[in-house]
Amino acid sequence: MKAKTTDDREIELEQNTLDGLRMRLRGPVFFPGDAGDAGYDESRGVWNAMIDRKPALVARCLGIADVIACVQFAREHDLLLCIKGGGHNIAGLATADGALMLDMSLMRGVWVDTQEKVAHAQAGCLLGDVDRETQVRGLAAVLGFVSQTGITGLTLGGGFGYLTRRWGWTSDTVVGMEVVTADARLVRASDDENPDLFWGLRGGGGNFGVVTGIDYKLYPVGPEIVGGLVAWPASEAPGVLELYRTLAEKAPSELTLVVLMRPAPPAPWLPKDMHGKPIVAILACYSGKPEEGEKAVAPIKSFGHPTGDVLVRRPYAQMQALLDATQPKGRRYYWKSEYLSSIEPALCEKAIENAAKIRSPHSAVILFQIGGALNRLEEEHSPVGNRDARYVLNIAGAWERADDDKANIEWAREAWKDMKVFSTGGTYINFLTQDEGPERIEAALGKGLQRLAEVKARWDPDNVFRTNRNIKPL
Ligand SMILES: Cc1cc2nc3c(=O)[nH]c(=O)nc-3n(C[C@H](O)[C@H](O)[C@H](O)COP(=O)(O)OP(=O)(O)OC[C@H]3O[C@@H](n4cnc5c(N)ncnc54)[C@H](O)[C@@H]3O)c2cc1C
């Protein structure tokens, strides 16, 4: 079988070499053309159907010992290595042609320590796995908005969601990580152990090793919260955006507000005659006491003439999965994203204009509110930086057919050009698409890049972990 080396050479792996790898692992190994290749396509597939790469072989690791054996095997043969968590990265960073892919999807255990209020989650967990186990105890980790996203990619790039305003970027709430390093050693990274590595992992992506487990600080949340959506016809967008702007500015940190402008999806809570027509919606989550939440969202529920309203008391875990159906695996996706420090009326006008030009039933212009706890930490606290960010603008193109790539990518790029003037100058590393290069990585990690290169030199001087937003060792 042909495979790629770290310096892009093609090499031949003999059958007995592959058999040797199989014997060293508890988990299965898949490669195309092999009798046991049934899992190969499932493993190599990622969320964004624009990405179609073919690793030489896939190892589904079933524990830390498997991860160590894979890193050793990759080093012995100088193989290109890629690591798949949830496979949700829009740029498809989890997969690479000719590589040995470590698919972490069998490592989804979660252990909750109620005394210390910490969850230990294995690196293959999806967000929903952690929410499910922590909510049983009335606790929650600070995670993202879609329950099928992988915890590890999200956390290694920063991470934000409904609890960010109270407790910071996801990576701010991590108390430790277990990592298999480039020389195949298992180490712990925390404030007390290997603090330089710990710093780098909280924003520097998978550059420093294979993360096998993450310890998250937990906070009391739910199980019942007030959350959901109210939607209006797009004709009411100017008033709704002004309401959003003013409510968000004075919102307590328990309240997170998101605006979505898009064609109405065929959701049962929206009337059939609205499906496909342009709407504006406010997504709200009040993660404190439900009775206070009901008061906080009352101005949203009583505004204008909504076409649908599912902003109610509901389980927090359900809230975490509310957007899942709108983001299925297998569509084609292209995003452009910026951080904002405020919402200006002029930005609202531009958002409305660009939402009116959407070319697909699945695309959206989205404003996420994130300001709060993350603004209170020092810029140098972790490489995620961007401590001046209060909102995230995401111009989210989504469509079905390859023939429509050009029109939808063009829409996203044009809308971005029109709106990037409102940016802080910073952007979110985890939202960068595959065509975004060094200047965009600099916009995301700018102030931390030099220090990240120093950490890289210490922990991965040969750049074994390179199929990511790669930081060259200094
Ligand atoms: C529908 C959708 C919704 C999203 N919502 C949010 C949100 O609300 N908040 C937010 O902050 N982000 C969000 N994101 C962005 C998300 O954080 C990134 O896409 C992230 O990369 C996903 O992590 P993953 O593990 O699924 O990714 P993967 O594609 O599996 O991996 C991404 C990167 O992480 C590396 N990696 C994965 N596992 C490991 C490991 N064990 N060790 C070392 N490196 C590893 C990979 O090698 C790759 O470089 C969303 C993405 C999607 C598609």
The ligand as a Tripos MOL2 file, in Angstrom:
@<TRIPOS>MOLECULE
LIG
   53    58     1     0     0
SMALL
NO_CHARGES

@<TRIPOS>ATOM
      1 C1        -21.8780   22.6590   12.8890 C.3       1 LIG1
      2 C2        -20.7410   23.2650   13.6450 C.ar      1 LIG1
      3 C3        -20.9910   24.0020   14.7540 C.ar      1 LIG1
      4 C4        -19.9450   24.5710   15.4810 C.ar      1 LIG1
      5 N1        -20.2290   25.2920   16.5850 N.ar      1 LIG1
      6 C5        -19.2150   25.8090   17.3110 C.ar      1 LIG1
      7 C6        -19.4840   26.5060   18.5100 C.ar      1 LIG1
      8 O1        -20.6180   26.6620   18.9150 O.2       1 LIG1
      9 N2        -18.4330   26.9890   19.2030 N.ar      1 LIG1
     10 C7        -17.1500   26.8160   18.7910 C.ar      1 LIG1
     11 O2        -16.2440   27.2890   19.4670 O.2       1 LIG1
     12 N3        -16.8730   26.1730   17.6480 N.ar      1 LIG1
     13 C8        -17.8740   25.6660   16.9140 C.ar      1 LIG1
     14 N4        -17.6030   25.0000   15.7620 N.ar      1 LIG1
     15 C9        -16.2200   24.9250   15.2880 C.3       1 LIG1
     16 C10       -15.5100   23.7660   15.9400 C.3       1 LIG1
     17 O3        -14.9840   24.1920   17.1620 O.3       1 LIG1
     18 C11       -14.3580   23.3000   15.0400 C.3       1 LIG1
     19 O4        -14.9030   22.8640   13.8260 O.3       1 LIG1
     20 C12       -13.5280   22.1820   15.6810 C.3       1 LIG1
     21 O5        -12.3700   22.0000   14.9050 O.3       1 LIG1
     22 C13       -14.3160   20.9140   15.7550 C.3       1 LIG1
     23 O6        -13.6350   19.9400   16.4860 O.3       1 LIG1
     24 P1        -13.6460   18.4090   16.0090 P.3       1 LIG1
     25 O7        -12.9440   17.6090   17.0210 O.co2     1 LIG1
     26 O8        -15.0230   18.0180   15.6100 O.co2     1 LIG1
     27 O9        -12.7810   18.6110   14.6990 O.3       1 LIG1
     28 P2        -11.8700   17.6870   13.8000 P.3       1 LIG1
     29 O10       -12.2450   18.0840   12.4110 O.co2     1 LIG1
     30 O11       -11.9390   16.2560   14.1340 O.co2     1 LIG1
     31 O12       -10.4120   18.2320   14.1740 O.3       1 LIG1
     32 C14       -10.0660   19.5800   14.1150 C.3       1 LIG1
     33 C15        -8.6030   19.7820   14.4450 C.3       1 LIG1
     34 O13        -8.3520   19.3460   15.7740 O.3       1 LIG1
     35 C16        -7.3520   18.3430   15.7670 C.3       1 LIG1
     36 N5         -7.6600   17.3010   16.7350 N.ar      1 LIG1
     37 C17        -8.8280   16.6480   16.8850 C.ar      1 LIG1
     38 N6         -8.7130   15.7400   17.8630 N.ar      1 LIG1
     39 C18        -7.4600   15.8250   18.3280 C.ar      1 LIG1
     40 C19        -6.7370   15.1540   19.3430 C.ar      1 LIG1
     41 N7         -7.2810   14.1990   20.0600 N.pl3     1 LIG1
     42 N8         -5.4680   15.5290   19.5890 N.ar      1 LIG1
     43 C20        -4.8650   16.5090   18.8640 C.ar      1 LIG1
     44 N9         -5.4970   17.1580   17.8700 N.ar      1 LIG1
     45 C21        -6.7800   16.8220   17.6190 C.ar      1 LIG1
     46 C22        -7.3890   17.7740   14.3750 C.3       1 LIG1
     47 O14        -6.1920   17.1400   14.0290 O.3       1 LIG1
     48 C23        -7.6710   18.9930   13.5540 C.3       1 LIG1
     49 O15        -6.4820   19.7160   13.3290 O.3       1 LIG1
     50 C24       -18.6170   24.4060   15.0340 C.ar      1 LIG1
     51 C25       -18.3710   23.6460   13.9040 C.ar      1 LIG1
     52 C26       -19.4110   23.0840   13.2120 C.ar      1 LIG1
     53 C27       -19.1390   22.2970   11.9720 C.3       1 LIG1
@<TRIPOS>BOND
     1     1     2 1
     2     2     3 ar
     3     2    52 ar
     4     3     4 ar
     5     4     5 ar
     6     4    50 ar
     7     5     6 ar
     8     6     7 ar
     9     6    13 1
    10     7     8 2
    11     7     9 ar
    12     9    10 ar
    13    10    11 2
    14    10    12 ar
    15    12    13 ar
    16    13    14 ar
    17    14    15 1
    18    14    50 ar
    19    15    16 1
    20    16    17 1
    21    16    18 1
    22    18    19 1
    23    18    20 1
    24    20    21 1
    25    20    22 1
    26    22    23 1
    27    23    24 1
    28    24    25 2
    29    24    26 1
    30    24    27 1
    31    27    28 1
    32    28    29 2
    33    28    30 1
    34    28    31 1
    35    31    32 1
    36    32    33 1
    37    33    34 1
    38    33    48 1
    39    34    35 1
    40    35    36 1
    41    35    46 1
    42    36    37 ar
    43    36    45 ar
    44    37    38 ar
    45    38    39 ar
    46    39    40 ar
    47    39    45 ar
    48    40    41 1
    49    40    42 ar
    50    42    43 ar
    51    43    44 ar
    52    44    45 ar
    53    46    47 1
    54    46    48 1
    55    48    49 1
    56    50    51 ar
    57    51    52 ar
    58    52    53 1
@<TRIPOS>SUBSTRUCTURE
     1 LIG1         1 GROUP 0 **** ****
